[in-house]
Amino acid sequence: MIAIQPHYLIQEMASEDISAVLEIDQVSFSNPWPERSYRYELAENPAAQLFVAKLDDGALIAYLGYWLIGDEVHISTFAVHPEFRRQGIGENLLKNALADAAKRGAQVATLEVRASNEAAIKLYGKLGFKVGGSLEGYYHDNDEEAILMSLNGGLAQFSETSQ
């Protein structure tokens, strides 16, 4: 069998993308963001940038949000539809977001991830994020630990490789 990579485009999220983002959120997280949070991020939060990945037919398959405060970018939300995971889409979306943040002056990237999310931890490590600590009971739905990860410097590398 030959695996064919889907063709997709990464672009800024728009309000009309929210319903599809919510669908991915529901199947990806036990405690998804409410619609009002995405609307706030898009329309009212000047620190927020949100991106989506869409197939050629317009189907939304992934999304990522970040906050840029000073020279630090914090990944606030990130998910790939389960049918499109482990195909490099999430990695490309994250690289695109880090490149965008670097162009806006970011020097440091931070995030938190569930301790049980081994695939995400592996992806972040592949891109140079290091574990900096943890927060016991961070996730309120099940009191799971959050792993704190950061990438100090080196964000410019993503500007050089993104298109």
C-alpha positions as CSV (number, residue, x, y, z in Angstrom):
1,M,0.0,0.0,0.0
2,I,1.2,3.5,-0.8
3,A,0.5,6.3,1.7
4,I,-0.5,9.5,0.0
5,Q,0.0,12.7,2.0
6,P,-3.0,15.0,1.9
7,H,-2.5,18.4,0.2
8,Y,-3.4,21.2,2.6
9,L,-3.0,24.9,3.1
10,I,-2.1,26.7,6.4
11,Q,-3.8,30.0,6.9
12,E,-5.1,32.4,9.6
13,M,-8.2,31.2,11.3
14,A,-11.4,33.1,10.5
15,S,-14.7,33.2,12.4
16,E,-16.3,30.9,9.9
17,D,-13.7,28.2,10.9
18,I,-14.9,28.1,14.5
19,S,-17.6,25.4,14.1
20,A,-15.0,23.0,12.5
21,V,-12.4,23.9,15.1
22,L,-15.0,23.0,17.8
23,E,-15.6,19.6,16.2
24,I,-11.9,18.8,16.4
25,D,-11.7,20.2,19.9
26,Q,-14.5,17.9,21.0
27,V,-12.8,14.7,19.7
28,S,-9.3,15.8,20.8
29,F,-9.8,17.0,24.4
30,S,-11.8,16.0,27.4
31,N,-12.1,19.6,28.4
32,P,-12.5,21.5,25.1
33,W,-12.6,25.3,24.8
34,P,-16.0,26.8,24.5
35,E,-17.0,28.7,21.3
36,R,-16.9,32.0,23.1
37,S,-13.2,31.5,23.8
38,Y,-12.3,31.2,20.2
39,R,-14.5,34.2,19.3
40,Y,-12.7,36.2,22.0
41,E,-9.3,35.1,20.7
42,L,-10.1,36.0,17.2
43,A,-11.9,39.3,17.8
44,E,-10.6,40.8,21.1
45,N,-7.3,39.4,22.2
46,P,-4.5,41.4,20.6
47,A,-1.9,38.9,21.8
48,A,-3.6,36.0,20.0
49,Q,-2.8,34.5,16.6
50,L,-4.7,31.5,15.3
51,F,-4.0,29.3,12.3
52,V,-5.8,26.4,10.6
53,A,-4.8,23.7,8.1
54,K,-7.4,23.0,5.4
55,L,-7.5,20.4,2.7
56,D,-7.9,21.6,-0.9
57,D,-11.7,21.0,-0.6
58,G,-11.8,23.4,2.4
59,A,-12.2,20.8,5.1
60,L,-10.4,22.0,8.3
61,I,-8.1,19.3,9.6
62,A,-6.0,21.1,12.3
63,Y,-5.7,24.3,14.2
64,L,-3.2,26.1,16.5
65,G,-3.4,29.2,18.6
66,Y,-0.7,31.2,20.4
67,W,-0.3,34.2,22.5
68,L,2.6,36.6,21.9
69,I,3.5,38.6,24.9
70,G,6.8,40.5,24.7
71,D,9.3,38.2,23.2
72,E,7.6,35.0,24.4
73,V,5.1,33.0,22.4
74,H,2.9,30.6,24.3
75,I,1.1,27.8,22.4
76,S,-2.4,28.1,23.8
77,T,-4.3,25.4,21.9
78,F,-3.3,22.9,19.2
79,A,-5.0,19.8,17.7
80,V,-5.1,17.7,14.6
81,H,-8.2,15.8,13.5
82,P,-7.7,12.1,14.6
83,E,-7.9,11.0,10.9
84,F,-5.0,13.2,10.0
85,R,-2.6,12.6,12.8
86,R,1.0,11.3,12.4
87,Q,1.2,12.6,8.8
88,G,3.4,15.7,9.6
89,I,0.5,18.2,9.5
90,G,0.8,19.1,13.1
91,E,4.5,19.5,12.9
92,N,4.1,21.8,9.8
93,L,1.4,23.8,11.5
94,L,3.6,24.2,14.6
95,K,6.6,25.2,12.6
96,N,4.5,27.8,10.7
97,A,3.2,29.3,13.9
98,L,6.7,29.5,15.4
99,A,8.0,31.1,12.2
100,D,5.2,33.6,12.4
101,A,5.9,34.3,16.1
102,A,9.6,34.7,15.3
103,K,8.9,37.3,12.6
104,R,6.8,39.2,15.3
105,G,9.8,39.2,17.6
106,A,9.4,36.0,19.7
107,Q,12.6,34.6,21.2
108,V,11.2,32.0,23.5
109,A,8.3,29.5,23.0
110,T,6.4,27.9,25.9
111,L,3.6,25.4,26.3
112,E,2.1,22.9,28.6
113,V,1.0,19.4,27.6
114,R,-0.7,16.5,29.4
115,A,1.8,14.1,30.8
116,S,0.0,11.2,29.0
117,N,0.2,12.9,25.6
118,E,3.3,11.0,24.5
119,A,2.9,11.8,20.8
120,A,2.8,15.6,21.5
121,I,5.7,15.5,23.9
122,K,7.7,13.6,21.2
123,L,6.8,16.2,18.6
124,Y,7.8,19.1,20.8
125,G,11.1,17.4,21.7
126,K,11.8,16.9,18.0
127,L,11.5,20.6,17.4
128,G,13.8,21.5,20.2
129,F,11.5,22.0,23.2
130,K,12.9,20.9,26.5
131,V,11.0,19.9,29.7
132,G,11.3,22.6,32.2
133,G,9.0,21.3,35.0
134,S,5.5,20.1,35.7
135,L,2.3,21.2,37.4
136,E,0.6,18.5,39.4
137,G,-3.2,18.5,39.0
138,Y,-3.1,21.2,36.3
139,Y,-5.9,19.6,34.2
140,H,-9.1,19.9,36.2
141,D,-11.1,17.3,34.4
142,N,-8.9,14.5,35.8
143,D,-6.2,16.2,37.9
144,E,-3.6,15.1,35.4
145,E,-0.1,16.6,35.5
146,A,1.0,19.2,32.9
147,I,4.5,19.0,31.5
148,L,6.0,22.5,31.0
149,M,8.1,22.7,27.9
150,S,10.1,25.6,26.4
151,L,12.2,26.5,23.4
152,N,14.7,29.2,24.3
153,G,16.1,30.9,21.3
154,G,16.3,29.3,17.9
155,L,12.9,30.4,16.7
156,A,14.5,32.0,13.7
157,Q,15.3,28.6,12.3
158,F,11.5,28.1,11.7
159,S,11.4,31.3,9.6
160,E,14.1,30.0,7.4
161,T,12.3,26.7,6.7
162,S,8.6,27.8,6.5
163,Q,7.1,28.9,3.3
